[in-house]
Amino acid sequence: MWKTILRRVLLMIPQIIILSLFVFILAKMMPGDPFTGLINPQTSASQIAQIRQEAGLNDPWPVQYFRWVGNALHGNFGLSYQFHKPVIDLISERAVNTLYLAVFSVILTYLISIPLGIWAGRYQGSLIDNSIQFYNFVSISVPSFVWYLLAIALFGFVWHIFPTSGSVSVQASGFIGVTLSRLYHIILPGVLIALMSTAGNIQYLRSGIIDNQLEDYVRTARSKGVPERVVFNKHILRNSLLPIAAFFGNVITGLLGGSVFAETIFSYPGMGKLFIDSVQARDYSVMTALIVMYGFLTLLGNLLSDIIMSIVDPRIRID
């Protein structure tokens, strides 16, 4: 198993290199440059040329790419043209906010989806099942940004219960004050992200429970007089959780990359909003660094999912 994990990690290296090259070329093909719209209209052509020359934007793209890779290997991902600070420092600041939001929403997602999936599967066709199915239908059919905007309108502007932007209040001070303020700011977006993320888990768990109830090993256990609670917990539920476990790694790494829609709509300063801002500002250094990081998180999520599957189900091994 460890040899396979090491092999998978080594295979990630050429995949990341190909992704970085592809992203870098696409970024250079975008119209304009990071200084478009930021230069005074009265600035002379010679001054503009000098600014771009100093930034290395006049060099051939292979030269720019290998210079960027060489600096990245030393932990230097360049300077953000928009925020005027090192990219690694900028991403580190935003990653903390995204981490808090991701942990909160992931925990809440599974606290909601697993009980609802169990109830829907055990009581198929009942009022509980029909209500949960209706909830799934509504959460899937209505785009997530509609719920985000509605929540902001109601809880932020009408009832004034939760803040609609930022991650920490400017009045917060001290460790406890900052922590409570941060939690207060992530409740609304975190709850909305969790509610929009439960439908898949509920459906997978419900279908798994319904299908596993008809398996031969379940009928055999019941015929031997095994208590129904043991049959359900040991045989039905455990095997029904496998599809959820298969995607658990991707869920974690996906949320660590930042929820683009939620962070942008709630003006939450995480990595998702940073990515949108960097694209709009043509901030190449930030944009390329974030996309490469997203690619790495995706590959890491696939690896984590395989490892989790092998732990949950001993029959599955990474060989």
C-alpha positions in Angstrom: 0.0 0.0 0.0 2.8 2.4 0.9 4.6 1.7 -2.3 1.5 2.5 -4.3 1.0 5.7 -2.4 4.6 6.7 -3.1 4.1 5.9 -6.8 0.9 8.0 -6.9 2.7 10.9 -5.3 5.6 10.7 -7.8 3.1 10.6 -10.7 1.6 13.9 -9.4 4.8 15.7 -10.2 4.6 15.5 -14.1 0.8 16.2 -13.8 1.4 19.4 -11.9 4.1 20.4 -14.4 1.8 19.9 -17.3 -1.0 21.8 -15.5 1.3 24.7 -14.7 2.5 25.0 -18.3 -1.0 24.9 -19.7 -2.3 27.5 -17.2 0.7 29.8 -17.8 0.2 29.7 -21.6 -3.6 30.4 -21.2 -2.9 33.3 -18.8 -0.5 34.9 -21.4 -3.2 34.5 -24.1 -5.6 36.6 -22.1 -6.1 40.2 -23.5 -4.3 42.9 -21.7 -1.8 42.5 -18.9 -1.8 43.2 -15.1 -1.2 46.9 -15.7 -4.2 47.4 -18.0 -6.5 50.0 -16.4 -4.1 50.8 -13.6 -1.8 53.2 -15.6 -2.6 56.9 -15.7 -3.9 57.8 -19.2 -1.4 60.6 -19.2 1.5 58.2 -18.7 3.9 58.3 -21.7 4.4 55.3 -23.9 8.1 55.1 -22.8 7.1 55.0 -19.2 4.6 52.2 -19.9 7.2 50.2 -21.8 9.7 50.7 -19.0 7.2 49.4 -16.4 6.4 46.3 -18.5 10.1 45.7 -19.1 10.9 45.9 -15.4 8.1 43.4 -14.8 9.6 41.0 -17.4 6.4 41.0 -19.5 8.4 41.6 -22.7 10.4 38.4 -22.3 9.3 35.4 -24.4 6.8 33.2 -22.5 9.2 30.3 -22.2 11.7 32.5 -20.4 8.9 33.9 -18.2 7.7 30.3 -17.4 11.0 28.8 -16.4 11.8 31.9 -14.4 8.5 31.5 -12.6 9.1 27.7 -12.0 12.6 28.4 -10.7 11.3 31.0 -8.3 8.4 28.7 -7.2 10.8 25.9 -6.3 12.3 28.3 -3.8 8.9 29.3 -2.4 8.7 32.5 -4.4 5.5 32.6 -6.5 6.1 36.2 -7.5 4.5 39.5 -6.5 0.8 40.3 -6.7 0.3 43.3 -9.1 -3.1 44.0 -7.5 -2.3 43.7 -3.8 1.4 44.6 -4.0 2.6 41.8 -1.8 4.2 38.4 -2.2 1.8 35.8 -3.6 2.7 33.2 -1.0 1.9 35.6 1.8 -1.4 36.6 0.1 -2.5 33.0 -0.3 -1.5 32.1 3.2 -3.7 34.9 4.6 -6.7 33.9 2.5 -6.1 30.1 3.2 -6.7 30.6 6.9 -10.1 32.1 6.2 -11.0 29.3 3.8 -9.8 26.7 6.2 -12.2 27.9 8.9 -15.1 28.0 6.5 -14.2 24.6 5.0 -13.9 22.8 8.4 -17.2 24.3 9.6 -19.1 23.5 6.4 -17.7 19.9 6.1 -18.6 19.0 9.7 -22.1 20.5 9.3 -22.6 18.8 5.9 -22.1 15.3 7.3 -24.0 16.1 10.5 -27.0 16.9 8.4 -26.6 14.4 5.5 -25.8 11.2 7.3 -28.9 11.2 9.7 -31.2 12.3 6.9 -29.8 9.6 4.5 -30.3 7.0 7.2 -33.9 8.1 8.0 -34.8 8.2 4.3 -33.3 4.7 3.6 -34.8 3.0 6.7 -38.3 4.5 6.3 -38.6 4.3 2.5 -41.9 5.7 1.2 -42.8 7.3 4.5 -43.6 10.9 5.2 -40.0 11.4 6.5 -38.6 9.9 3.3 -40.9 12.0 1.1 -40.0 15.2 3.0 -36.2 14.5 2.7 -36.7 13.8 -1.0 -38.5 17.1 -1.5 -35.6 18.9 0.3 -33.1 17.2 -2.0 -35.2 18.2 -5.0 -35.4 21.9 -4.0 -31.6 22.1 -3.0 -30.6 20.6 -6.4 -33.0 22.4 -8.7 -32.5 25.9 -7.4 -29.0 27.3 -8.1 -26.9 27.8 -5.0 -26.3 31.5 -5.6 -30.0 32.1 -5.4 -30.1 30.8 -1.9 -27.0 32.8 -1.0 -28.5 36.1 -2.2 -31.8 35.3 -0.5 -30.0 34.5 2.8 -28.1 37.8 2.6 -31.3 39.7 1.9 -33.2 38.2 4.8 -30.5 37.6 7.5 -28.3 40.5 6.6 -30.4 43.4 5.5 -34.0 42.6 6.7 -33.4 40.9 10.1 -29.8 42.1 10.7 -28.8 38.8 12.3 -25.6 38.0 10.5 -22.9 40.1 8.7 -22.9 40.0 4.9 -19.2 40.6 4.3 -15.7 40.2 5.8 -14.3 37.5 8.0 -13.5 39.4 11.3 -15.1 42.5 12.7 -12.8 45.5 13.1 -14.0 45.9 16.7 -12.8 42.4 17.6 -9.8 42.2 19.9 -7.9 39.5 21.7 -7.8 35.8 20.8 -11.3 35.0 22.1 -12.8 38.1 20.6 -11.3 37.4 17.2 -12.3 33.7 17.3 -15.9 34.5 18.2 -16.1 37.2 15.5 -14.6 34.8 12.9 -17.2 32.1 13.9 -20.0 34.7 13.7 -19.0 35.6 10.1 -18.8 32.0 8.8 -22.1 30.8 10.3 -24.3 32.1 7.4 -22.1 31.1 4.5 -21.1 27.9 6.2 -24.7 26.8 6.8 -25.7 27.6 3.3 -22.7 25.7 1.8 -23.5 22.7 4.0 -27.2 22.7 3.0 -26.3 22.9 -0.7 -23.8 20.0 -0.3 -26.0 17.4 1.5 -28.1 16.2 -1.4 -25.5 13.9 -3.0 -24.6 12.3 0.3 -28.3 11.8 1.3 -29.1 10.1 -2.1 -26.0 7.9 -2.0 -26.7 6.8 1.6 -30.5 6.3 1.0 -29.9 4.2 -2.2 -27.2 2.2 -0.5 -29.4 1.3 2.5 -32.3 0.4 0.3 -30.2 -1.8 -2.0 -28.2 -3.5 0.8 -31.4 -4.5 2.7 -32.1 -6.9 -0.2 -28.7 -8.5 -0.2 -28.3 -12.2 0.6 -25.9 -11.6 3.6 -28.6 -9.4 5.2 -31.3 -12.1 4.8 -28.9 -14.7 6.1 -28.1 -12.6 9.2 -31.8 -12.1 9.9 -32.5 -15.8 9.4 -29.9 -16.6 12.1 -31.7 -14.4 14.6 -29.2 -11.6 14.6 -30.9 -8.5 16.2 -32.1 -5.9 13.7 -30.0 -3.2 15.3 -26.8 -5.3 14.7 -27.9 -6.2 11.2 -28.4 -2.6 10.3 -25.3 -1.1 11.9 -22.9 -3.8 11.1 -24.0 -4.9 7.6 -26.4 -2.5 6.0 -25.1 0.9 7.2 -21.4 0.1 6.9 -21.6 -1.0 3.3 -23.9 1.9 2.5 -21.3 4.4 3.7 -18.8 3.3 1.1 -19.9 5.7 -1.7 -19.8 8.6 0.7 -16.3 7.6 1.9 -15.2 7.4 -1.7 -15.8 11.1 -2.2 -14.7 12.3 1.3 -11.2 13.2 0.2 -12.4 15.2 -2.7 -14.9 17.0 -0.6 -12.2 18.1 1.9 -9.7 19.3 -0.7 -12.5 20.9 -2.8 -13.6 23.1 0.1 -10.0 23.9 1.0 -9.8 25.4 -2.5 -12.5 27.8 -1.6 -16.1 28.1 -2.6 -16.0 30.5 -5.4 -19.7 31.4 -5.5 -20.2 31.6 -1.7 -17.0 33.6 -1.0 -17.7 36.0 -3.8 -21.4 36.6 -3.0 -20.7 36.9 0.8 -17.5 39.0 0.1 -15.7 36.5 2.3 -11.9 37.0 1.9 -11.0 33.4 1.1 -9.1 31.7 -1.7 -12.2 31.4 -3.9 -12.8 35.1 -3.9 -9.1 35.7 -4.4 -9.2 33.6 -7.5 -12.0 35.7 -9.0 -10.3 38.9 -8.1 -7.1 37.8 -9.7 -8.8 36.8 -12.9 -10.6 40.1 -13.2 -7.4 42.1 -12.5 -5.3 39.9 -14.8 -3.0 39.2 -11.8 -1.1 36.4 -13.6 1.1 35.5 -10.7 -1.8 34.9 -8.2 -4.0 33.2 -10.8 -1.4 30.7 -12.0 -0.3 29.9 -8.4 -4.0 29.3 -7.3 -4.8 27.1 -10.3 -1.7 25.0 -9.8 -2.7 24.7 -6.1 -6.2 23.6 -7.1 -4.8 21.0 -9.3 -2.6 19.7 -6.6 -5.6 19.6 -4.2 -7.6 17.6 -6.7 -4.9 15.0 -7.1 -4.5 14.9 -3.3 -8.2 14.5 -2.9 -8.3 11.4 -5.2 -5.4 9.9 -3.2 -7.1 10.6 0.1 -10.3 9.0 -1.2 -8.5 5.8 -2.1 -6.8 5.6 1.3 -10.1 6.3 3.1 -11.8 3.6 1.1 -9.2 1.0 2.0 -9.6 1.9 5.7 -13.5 1.7 5.6 -13.6 -1.5 3.5 -10.8 -4.0 4.2 -11.7 -5.8 0.9 -10.5 -2.8 -1.0 -6.7 -2.3 -1.2 -4.6 0.1 -3.2 -2.4 -2.6 -4.9 
